[in-house]
Amino acid sequence: MRISAVILASLLVLGACTPALPPPPPLPDASGGGGRILPDWRGAITSHDRDRLNRLEHAWDLALEQARRQEGSGDLASTGRLIDPGAGLSDVTPPVGDYRCRTVKLGSQGGEEGLGYVVYGWFACRVEETPNGLKFIKLTGSQRPAGLLFPESDRRMVFLGSMALASEPPANSYGQRPERDMVAVLERIENQRWRLVIPWPQYESNLDLLDIVPA
């Protein structure tokens, strides 16, 4: 009995000296408001967006097949390397500054009844440096994504953001409104040209491409 009491007392002393585990790090604040970010996007991405990103190659295949076969709107041939799945180059990180961007939608969630592609006009965009890292914002237009760019490799960054529609204020709610969440891959495709590749968007198409060039 005395030995058991000594062992128990020793265990209690060791338990009191064991440091508590640190709390998990917070998710990134897409607004760039100064919150701490995780080392990479894998700790912040939702399961739904992880699935969309994992099926990126299938989104390319289906969207291009529909775009080639179905009628569309705009001059798709003029987009050049934008619609080449293998066009990504090294040195992907875009400089901070003002950009022009246009959306090209490929494929149709409505199947044969929808347009195979739509090429939109140019709008204003920006890349900003925030306490959380680089943030991409589409400033004008009826659909305006905004979110953080996470480094992944020399050839691509992962974008986690959300969508603002019509006259809404800029979107800052990744992970809070699943119907507005966005995941994309940023790639550099020419000397001064980038694209956001958005697989399985919430609306209309099966793959969205955001063509990005300096203003």
C-alpha positions in Angstrom: 0.0 0.0 0.0 2.8 2.4 0.9 4.6 1.7 -2.4 1.4 2.4 -4.3 1.0 5.7 -2.5 4.5 6.7 -3.5 4.0 5.8 -7.1 0.7 7.7 -7.2 2.3 10.8 -5.7 5.1 10.6 -8.3 2.6 10.4 -11.2 0.7 13.5 -9.8 4.0 15.5 -9.7 4.9 14.5 -13.3 1.4 15.4 -14.5 1.6 18.8 -13.0 4.9 19.4 -14.7 3.8 18.3 -18.2 3.2 21.4 -20.3 -0.3 21.8 -21.9 -0.5 21.3 -25.7 -0.7 24.5 -27.6 -4.0 25.4 -29.2 -4.4 24.8 -33.0 -3.5 27.8 -35.2 -6.4 29.9 -36.4 -7.6 29.7 -40.0 -6.4 32.5 -42.3 -8.3 35.7 -42.4 -9.1 36.3 -46.1 -9.7 39.9 -45.4 -6.0 40.5 -44.8 -6.8 41.9 -41.4 -3.6 40.9 -39.6 -4.5 37.4 -38.4 -1.9 34.6 -38.4 -2.0 32.2 -41.4 -1.1 28.5 -41.5 2.1 27.3 -43.2 0.1 26.3 -46.3 -3.4 26.0 -47.7 -3.8 22.4 -46.6 -4.7 23.5 -43.1 -7.4 25.9 -44.2 -9.1 24.3 -47.2 -12.6 22.8 -46.7 -13.2 19.2 -47.6 -15.5 20.2 -50.4 -12.8 22.5 -52.0 -10.2 19.8 -51.5 -12.3 17.5 -53.5 -12.8 20.1 -56.3 -9.0 20.7 -56.4 -8.3 16.9 -56.5 -10.5 16.7 -59.6 -8.9 19.6 -61.4 -7.6 17.4 -64.3 -11.1 16.0 -64.9 -12.5 19.6 -64.9 -10.0 20.5 -67.7 -10.9 17.4 -69.8 -14.7 17.8 -69.5 -14.7 21.6 -70.0 -12.4 21.6 -73.0 -14.4 18.7 -74.6 -17.6 20.7 -74.2 -16.0 24.0 -75.4 -14.7 22.3 -78.6 -18.0 20.7 -79.4 -20.7 23.1 -78.3 -21.5 26.7 -79.4 -20.1 29.5 -77.4 -19.9 33.2 -77.0 -16.8 35.3 -77.8 -13.5 34.6 -79.5 -12.0 31.5 -77.8 -9.2 31.1 -80.3 -7.8 34.5 -79.3 -7.1 33.4 -75.7 -4.0 31.4 -76.8 -2.1 29.7 -74.0 -4.9 30.5 -71.5 -6.8 27.4 -72.5 -3.7 25.1 -72.6 -3.7 22.9 -69.5 0.1 22.5 -69.7 1.0 26.2 -70.1 2.2 26.8 -66.5 5.7 28.2 -66.2 8.2 28.7 -63.2 8.5 31.9 -61.1 4.7 32.0 -60.5 4.5 34.7 -57.9 2.9 37.9 -59.3 4.2 41.3 -58.4 2.0 43.5 -56.2 0.1 46.0 -58.2 -2.9 46.7 -60.5 -4.0 44.3 -63.2 -6.6 43.8 -65.9 -8.4 40.5 -65.8 -11.1 38.7 -67.8 -13.1 35.5 -67.1 -13.3 32.7 -69.7 -15.9 30.0 -68.8 -15.4 26.6 -70.2 -18.0 23.8 -70.3 -21.6 23.9 -69.2 -23.2 22.5 -66.0 -26.4 22.3 -68.1 -24.9 19.8 -70.5 -25.8 20.0 -74.1 -28.3 22.8 -73.5 -25.7 25.3 -72.2 -22.9 27.3 -73.9 -19.6 25.5 -74.4 -17.7 28.6 -73.6 -18.1 32.3 -72.8 -15.3 34.9 -73.2 -16.0 38.0 -71.1 -14.5 41.5 -71.4 -11.7 43.0 -69.2 -12.2 44.3 -65.6 -10.0 45.7 -62.9 -8.1 43.5 -60.5 -5.3 43.9 -57.9 -2.7 41.9 -56.1 -2.0 43.3 -52.6 0.5 42.5 -49.9 -1.3 41.9 -46.6 -0.1 40.7 -43.1 -1.3 37.2 -44.2 0.5 37.2 -47.5 -0.5 38.0 -51.1 -4.2 38.7 -51.7 -5.9 38.7 -55.1 -9.0 40.8 -55.6 -11.2 41.3 -58.7 -12.4 44.9 -58.2 -15.1 45.3 -60.8 -17.8 43.2 -62.5 -20.8 41.3 -61.3 -18.8 38.3 -60.0 -15.8 39.4 -57.9 -13.6 36.8 -56.2 -11.1 37.8 -53.5 -8.8 35.7 -51.4 -5.3 34.7 -50.4 -2.6 33.1 -52.6 -0.7 30.3 -50.8 2.7 29.3 -52.2 2.8 25.7 -53.2 5.7 25.3 -55.7 7.7 27.4 -58.1 5.0 26.7 -60.7 1.8 27.3 -58.9 0.0 28.9 -56.0 -3.3 27.9 -54.4 -6.0 30.5 -54.1 -8.6 30.2 -51.3 -11.3 32.9 -51.5 -14.9 33.7 -51.8 -17.2 35.4 -54.3 -19.0 38.7 -54.0 -22.0 39.2 -56.4 -23.5 42.4 -57.9 -23.3 45.3 -55.5 -22.1 43.3 -52.4 -19.0 44.5 -50.6 -15.7 42.6 -51.2 -15.9 39.0 -50.2 -13.9 38.0 -47.0 -15.7 34.9 -45.8 -13.8 31.8 -46.9 -15.0 28.8 -45.0 -18.1 30.6 -43.6 -20.4 30.6 -46.6 -19.9 27.3 -48.5 -21.9 28.5 -51.5 -19.5 31.3 -52.1 -16.2 29.5 -51.3 -13.7 29.3 -54.2 -10.5 27.2 -54.7 -8.2 27.8 -57.6 -4.6 27.3 -58.9 -2.6 30.4 -59.9 -0.1 29.8 -62.8 2.1 32.1 -64.8 1.6 31.3 -68.5 3.6 34.0 -70.3 6.2 36.6 -69.3 3.6 39.0 -67.8 0.5 36.9 -67.9 -1.1 34.7 -65.2 -4.3 32.7 -64.8 -6.5 31.5 -62.0 -7.8 28.0 -62.8 -11.1 27.5 -61.0 -12.4 23.9 -61.1 -16.1 23.1 -60.7 -17.3 26.7 -59.9 -20.7 27.1 -58.2 -22.4 28.5 -61.3 -22.8 27.9 -65.0 -19.5 26.3 -66.2 -17.2 23.4 -65.3 -14.0 25.3 -65.4 -13.4 29.1 -65.0 -10.2 30.7 -66.1 -9.3 34.2 -65.0 -6.8 35.8 -67.4 -4.6 38.3 -65.6 -2.2 40.8 -67.1 -0.6 44.1 -65.8 -2.8 47.1 -66.1 
